[in-house]
């Protein structure tokens, strides 16, 4: 081989080492589908220190991984939303933002510098297996908290605390509309999480959404009341008292039912008239009558008597005992209203 040919081959090899240097072989495993990665390479100029040069490469590698993740997560999050279309009436927030901070804490880096050629390499990578573990735990945490919050609201309903339950469910619905689970599911989708395990998370999410919607629909009429009213006006019924009470107690948050088994509150009222004395003065006779009232308020869910009392209303009329008792009946509702109002708020 001639000296000129040998010199040419050496020159080609040197140029190859300088211009075509590959990244360190120990990084090869990080370039598989099991990782999200970015490799940066460059030559250091004479004005830049080695540490500054390597840090610059590392920062660029980190930035490129973050960009990959940000774009992919937004794409995957749309898949999550689309998978829920038609499943729920809850409208998700359109202002959802995605932070890569949590997963970027799992980001690892490495670097290599060849002083002979002044060439440096930097790699930043995320291990999908670690991402699986982190985001599956995060998804389970979010879903578990939501399921616990729903169970608490369900317990309130069973105890008859409908207003309190409604507040808790409305708060949970707001959290669901923010779709806090979306980022976790998007990450798992990005990292090719096993389809069957992914579906378990999705099914739990759909289930809690449906339960909240159904519970709020059921609570739409607020508190239900059954008026168990009985009256005796000297052998006749006096229904006006019941009508007066119904009018006073009616509101957007209350409704009346005809079946005590469907009631949150059962208001039992027994009212019976009795004759009192009659007084004659200057040829005028005044007839006095009493209406004896027994009132009890029962919580429907627990059959607990929360209030029980009795009282009498006295009125007089010159026409007779019947008319005097009628006047007394007319005053019953006003005396009972505040007591009932204060005891059926929950």
Secondary structure, 3 states (H helix, E strand, C coil): CCHHHHHHHHHHHHHHHHHCCCCCHHHHHHHCCCEEEEEEEEECCCCCCHHHHHHHHHHHHHHHHHHHHHHHHHHHHHHHHHHHCCCCCCCCCCCCCCCCHHHHCCCEEEEEEECCCCEEEEEEEEEHHHHHHHHHHHHHHHHHHHHHHHHHHHHHHHCCCHHHHHHHHHHHHHHHHCCCHHHHHHHHHHCCCCHHHHHHHHHHHHHHHHHHHHHHHHHHHCEEEEEEEEEEECCECCCHHHHHHHHHHCECCEEECCCHHHCCEEEEEEEEEEEEEEEEECCEEEEEEEEEEEEEEEECCCCEEEEEEEEEEEEEECCCHHHHHHHHHHCHHHHHHHHHHHHCCC
